[in-house]
Amino acid sequence: METTLQKKIWLSSPHMGGTEQSYVNEAFATNWVAPLGPNVSGFEIDIQEYIGNNINAACLSSGTGAIHLALELLGVTQGDEVLCQSFTFAASANPITYLGGKPIFIDSERDTWNISPDLLERAILDRIQYGKKPKAIIAVHLYGMPYKVDEVISISHKYDIPVIEDSAEALGSRYKDIRCGSFGDMAILSFNGNKIITTSGGGALLCKDEHIKKRAVFLATQARDNAPHYQHSHIGYNYRMSNVLAGIGRGQMEVLPQRVQARRDNFAFYHKNLAGISEIKFLEEPKGFYSNRWLTCILTPSFEVRENIRVKLEHENIESRPLWKPMHLQPVFENEVHYTNGVSEDLFNRGLCLPSGSNLDQEDLEKICHIIKNLLK
């Protein structure tokens, strides 16, 4: 007997705007398929103009590579400690280990689910007491919700520890009407296939000093010295974005405002249709916070309820995903120092990311809500 496969509803699939192909075609027509070219510089200008605040952008092969370069530019080396938000994707923490550094994980607060300023300051004082003043702070705007910027910046200035602002999930988000990506000493973006805009794979390093950008680009292009032959006085990396992928990014930037609005509309639909169910809770925007709502996340009463919803959606060919498993609970980091309060572990156990792509249609959203409602009756 033949069975008809149900349409797959993805968590967050790429969404092309229509003009990306023209930039890519131009790269092919002019034979600019080598790593650098006019699309790279054009994409960087597009990002700089969107973020504002005199930001300089260096387009790279990934957001992970951008964090790696940011840490190196801040002088992180063997044995240095870096304070890192625990409730995040592994790419926020892994680059610390590339340089021989030691991640110190900081738990979240409940207002934004991001790094807890109270625990952050406690950890700094504790590490200083042990004679190990941290070299940097990695704070993440998780799921597009800005972290408590004023508090984190205040702590950063108080103890003279620079902040790397992980905006991988937060392009289009704002704090007090200032765009995310412009608050840290350096910031990073990701253009992975599931992000709010994509270049298939890619990222960017953002900084306020043009000299730092030039240094980042130097390191990202194998640290080649200015000589007629290939000469290297420093260890470099192959981290520069290609001209072809940057062309995709240029087309994506043209539709970024619509993509942000579509994601926020998804959140509004879920909120309207599910908020009346007592078992479902949403992360609301505190005053002055504006989230791009990259992913709409819900909190359920328990791990069992979360899993019931996830498995039922999976059975209906709908992709959902538990919230990030905190770094301090990951096997690879189980022996690292962490300052915790139980918040991120609780969020992981009870939280679920719902399909949130900007290309979802009304029928998709209605189907998802209908399944959840029926399950929780």
N, C-alpha and C positions, 0 to 999 in steps of 0.2 A: 504494500500500500504506500502510495506517495504521500509525503508530508511536506507542507509548505513552511519553509523557514521564516521565522518572524524577522521583521526589520531590526537590525542592530541599532541600538541607541547608545552612542558612545558617551563617556564621561566628559571629554573635551577634545573634539576633533578639530583639525585645521579648517580654516574658513577663508577661502580666497576671495579677493574683492573684485578682480577682473582686470586690473591694470598691471598686475605682477608680470604677466607674460610679455608685455611690451618692453619692460626693463630687461628681462632675461633675453629676449630676442635681440635687443640692441647690443647686449654683451656678446652674443654669438656673431652678430653681423659685423661688429668691429673687432672680433677676435680677442676681446677682453675676457677670456676665460681663465686667465692666470689669477693667482691669489689677490692681486691688487688691481684697481681700476676706478673709473669715475663713479660707479655705483657705490663703492665703499665710502668714498669721501662724501658722496651725496647722501647716503644713509646716515652717516655721522652728523651731517648738518641737519637733517630732518629730526634726528633725536635731540640734538642740542636746542633747536628752536622749540620743540615740543616741551621739553623739561624746563627750559628757561634758566634763570638765575646764573647766567654766565657759565654754564656747565660745558665741559669738554668731554666728548665721547670718542672712545676707541672701539671699533667693532672687532669682535673676536669670534673664535670658533665655538665657544660655549660660555655660559655663565659660570661654570665651574672653573674654567681657565681664568676668567676675570677675577674670581676670588683668590685664586692662586697668585696672580700677578699683584693684586692689591696687598696681600700679605707680604710678598717679597719686597714690594716698594716701601712698606712700612718697617722693613728690617727684621721681620720674623725669621729666626734661624733655629738651629738645633737646640732643644731644651727650653725654648721660650714658651710661655703659657699664653693662650688666647682664649678669652671668654666668649662662649658661643651659645646662642639660644638652643635649648635642647629640643624644643618642639618645632621641628623643621625637617626638610629632606636632607639626606646624607651629604648632598653636594655642598651644603653650607659648611660642613665640618671636615670633610675629607681633605681639602687642600691644606689644612693646618698640618696634617701628618706628612704631606709631600715635602715640607720644609724641615721636618724633624721636630715640629712644635708639638705641644701638649694641649689638647682641647680641655677646657674647664666648662662644664655644661651648666647652664642657668635655666631654671624652670620658668613657667609662665604665670601671668596674672589673668584673672577671669574676664576683665573688661574687654580685652582685645585678643586674648589667647597668645599674646606675644611676650617677649622677655620681661620678667618682673623687675622693675627698678629697685625694689627693696632687696631682693635676693642678689641683684647685680652689685649693689653697693656693699652688701655684706660679704660677698665673695671677694671683692677688691680688697677690703680691709683685711680679710683673712689671709689672702695671698701675700699681701705686703708684710703682714706679721711673720709669715714663713720665709720672707726674704725673696719672694718671687713676684714682683710687680708685673701684672699682665701687659703684654705688648700691644694688644688690640681687643676690640669688642666687635663681634659679629651679631648684629641685630636684624631680625627678619620681619618684613611686612607679610605675615602669613595669610594665604588665601586672598590677598589683596587688601586686608585690613591693616592700616598703618599701626606701627607700635607707638608707645607713648613717647613721642619725639622729644618734647620739652624735658621730660624727666631724664631720658637717656642722655641727651646732649648736656644737661646740667651735670650729671655724674661724670661724663667724659671730660668736661672742662675742669671739674673739681679735682680730678686725679690725673689729668693730663694723659689720658689714654684715648687714642684715636678710634673712631667708629667706622667700620665697614658696613654700609647700609645694603642689605640683601633685598633688592627690589625685584627679584626674579619673577614674583607673582603679582607685582603691584604697579605695572605700567598703567598709567591712567588714574591711579589713586591719588588722593590729596590729603594733606593735613593742614588745617587752617588756611585752605585755598592755595597752598604751595604744593607743587607736584612732588610725589615721592621720587627719589633718585637724586635729590638735591640737598639732603640733610646731613649725610655722613661726610667724613673726611674724604672718603671714596665710596662709590656705590656701584652696584652691578645690576644688569638686566639679563634676562634669558629670553631667547626666541625659539625655544624648543617647540616641537610639533604640537604640544598640548597647551601652550601659553596663549595669552589673549591675542597676540599677533605672533606670527612665526616666520622664520627663514628656513624652515625644515630643521636645521640645527644652527645654533649660533648664540651669541651673547654680546654684551658690551660692558666696558669699564667706564665709569663716569667719575670725573674729578674736576676740581675747581681751578687747578693750576695747569696751564698749557705745557709747562716743562715736565710735569708728571705724566701727562698723556704721551709726550714724545718718548719718555723713558719706557712707558708701557709698550708702545709700538715697537721700540727697539728690542725689548726683551721678547716680544711676541713674534718677531721675525728673525729668530735664531741669533739675536744679539750680534749681528754682523757689523764689524767696524767699518768706518769710512775709508775704504782702500780699494784700489782697482782689482785686487785679488780677494779671495775669500779669507778673511782674517777675523779671529774671534778672541776677545780678551775677557769675555764673560760667558757664562752658561746661559743659553737662550732657549726659546720654546717655539714650536710651530703652532701658534695660537691665532693667527690673523684670519679674518673672515674672507671668503672668496668673493670676487666681483659678481659671480652668478647669484650666489645666495643673498648678497646685499641688494641685488635687483629685486628679489622677492620682497625683502624688507621695505624697500622704497614704496612698492605698491601697497603693502600692508599698512604702512604709516598713513596712507591716504584715507583709510577706512577705520582707523583706530577709534575715533570718537563714537562711531556707530557700533563698534564691537563692545566698547565699554557700556554703552546704553543697553545693548541687547543682553549683556550679562546681568546688568542691574534689573532689567525687566524680568529675566528668569527668576531672580531672587524674589522680586515683588509678587510674581505669580505663585511661587511656592509658599511664600509667607501668607498670602491671602487665602490660599486653599488648604494649608496645613496648620496654620497657627491656632486654629480653633481646637485642635486635638491636644489634649492635656499632656500627652506623652512626648510631644515634639516641641523642642525649643530651638530658637535661632540666635545667632550672634548679631546683636543690634549695633548700629553705629553710635558710638559716644558723640557728644556734641563736639563739632569741629573736625570730625573724621569723615572722610568720603572714600568708600571702598569701591574698587572696580568690580567687586564680587566675582573675581575670577572663577571661583567655585562656590556654589551654594552649599553650605554645610548645616546639618541638623544634629541636635543632641537628643538622644533617646534615654529612657530611664535606666537601661542596663545593657551590658554586653549581649545578653541573650536577645533582647528586642532588636538591637542593632543588627545582629547576625540574621535574625528572622527576616528583616527588611532586605538586607543585602542579598541573601540567598534567594528570596522570592523574586527580586528584580533580576538577578542573574538567570533564574529559570525562565524569565520572560525576555531574555536576550537584551537586558538593559545593564549597562556597566555602571557600577557605583564603587566606592572605595572607602575603607575606614580612614579616619584622620591619620596624619603622620604618626608613626610610632616614635616616641621620643628617643633622641640619640643616647641618653644615659641608660636606656633599656635595650639598646642594640648589642648583639653579641660581640661585635667588633670593638665596641667602646665600653664594655662592661667593667673594665678595671680603671677607667678614667675618673677623675675627681668630678663630683657634681653637687650642686646646691639645689635641692628640690623641696617642693611643698605639696606634691601630689596632684597638682592641677593638670599637668600635661598627661600624666598617666590616666587620670579620670576621663579627660577629653578623648584620648585614644580609645579607651574601652567603650565609650558610649556614643562616639561621634561617627557620622557618615557623610561623605561627599556625594551629592546627587549630580546627575548629568547637568552640565552647565554651559555647553557650547553655544556660541552665538548663532549657530546654524540650526538649533533646535526649532521645531515648529510647534504650533499650538496643540496639535494632536499628540505629539510626544509628551509635552508637559502634562496634558490632561491624563494621559495613560499612566504616567508615573504617579501622579497624585491619587488617581483612582486605586491603583494597586496598594499604596501605602494606607489609604483610608480603610479599604476593605480588610487589610491585614490587622489593623489596630481596632477594629470595631469590637 
